[in-house]
Amino acid sequence: MTGRLILAALLMLVAGGCGSSGSSECQDYGNLFNSPSGLILVEGEHPTGWSRPDCFMCHPVGDIHCTNRTGIPTLDMAQVRAVVDSLGLASCPQCHGINGVQP
C-alpha cells in the first residue's frame, strides 16, 4: 500500500511539471512562429521539458495540433495530426527540433 502511495505522489509531481492542465482542451501556446526560435524548442523556452524524450507525457496527442495558430491559412491541421498519429514521438523533431535529446 505504501508503495502505491509513493508511486501516486511521484506521478503527481511529474505531471505537475508539465505544461498540460490535464483538461481535454487543445493546448494553447500561441503562435510559436512568433517566439525567438520559432517552432524549434530551445532550453530557454522549454525548461521543464528540455531533454525529456517523451513529449506526450506533457503534451497528450489529443491536446496538441488541434487549432492552427500560425497565421498560415493553408496549413492543414488534420494532416499534421495524421503525421503525429502515424509516426508518434518520431514526428516531434521534424517540426520542433531534438529538444536536447541525444539520438
Number of C-alpha atoms within 10 A of each C-alpha: 6 7 8 9 10 11 12 12 12 12 11 11 11 12 15 13 12 15 16 18 13 14 8 11 12 16 19 15 9 12 13 16 13 10 12 11 13 13 17 19 22 19 12 9 13 13 13 13 20 17 16 15 17 12 17 14 15 20 18 14 17 14 19 19 19 16 14 15 15 13 9 8 8 7 12 12 14 13 11 15 18 11 14 17 13 11 11 14 15 11 16 19 14 11 11 15 14 18 20 14 12 8 5
